Structure formats: structure tokens, C-alpha cells
């Protein structure tokens, strides 16, 4: 049985936590964030031309749902000013 995943999101205006249910874990990150009122800039239609939807992974891992490649960070990145 898959477990919920907690996604910690930091934006220029603050941070929040999103609980991702097992049935949502294969979804596009832009769609998931949009549903939680944290839209990415997807002005090129999410095809990767403008870098408007670029994110920074600070800790943990992500899986590319197209290539199934996993990107991970073993140690948290210090993101303090």
C-alpha cells in the first residue's frame, strides 16, 4: 500500500505543506500545485521552452512521469538568505 507524501513548498511569499494522496502521486507537478493555488508560470504550455516552470528541489526526490527517471537530493540544501 502506497503512503501519502508531504510536499513542502517554499515560495517568495511563504511556505506551505501539501499532502499528496497515493492516487495523486503520478500527476504532473504543475497540475498538483495549481490545484493548491500555487500555479507555476507555464506560459509555453508546459513544453519546456521558457523555463517559467523551473523548480528547485531542496530535499528528497522527484520522479519524471514521462521518463521514469528519479532525481534526488540526499542532504538538504541550505536555502537561508
Order of alpha helices (4+ residues) and beta strands (2+ residues): beta-beta-alpha-beta-beta
